[in-house]
Amino acid sequence: MGGEKEKKSHFNFARERAQRRRSPVNLLLPVIKFPLMLGLWFLQVEFLYRLFSRSGCGDIALRCLNDGLPVVIFTVTPFFPAVGLSMLLTNLLLWLIPPVRRIFDREAERFPQTSFRRSQYSLVMFTGVCIVLAWPAMFMATRFF
């Protein structure tokens, strides 16, 4: 075990990259990401509530969402896709600014596993899985509780 190299995951590489981020530009990440995340979370809840209440649930959706567990399922599950979407959009918005892109590319030079393309791909996969799991759970919360 002493001589074996530990296989690193994408998250380990991302953690190492985050530890070496020294640029003040990185302070823009949470400033943009958190408001986006909250807005996307709210928009998903609002959109899906309207969709489900018009797709045959009608008064059932409103009546079901007066109980405890369905409300929790309906309001908490869209948080996870919102996290992925906000990270995707934040990365994209900052990447579109050439000086910021150059700073981020310089920070990623030593860690090609955390390039913009690979990190965006991982976030797309994460967000897709979250949507596939969250939206049906929200639908079931309005139908079966």
Secondary structure by P-SEA (a helix, b strand, c coil): cccccccccaaaaaaaaaaacccccccccccccaaaaaaaaaaaaaaaaaaaaaccccaaaaaaacccaaaaaacccaaaaaaaaaaaaaaaaaaacaaaaaaaaaaacccccccaaaaaaaaaaaaaaaaaccaaaaaaaaccc
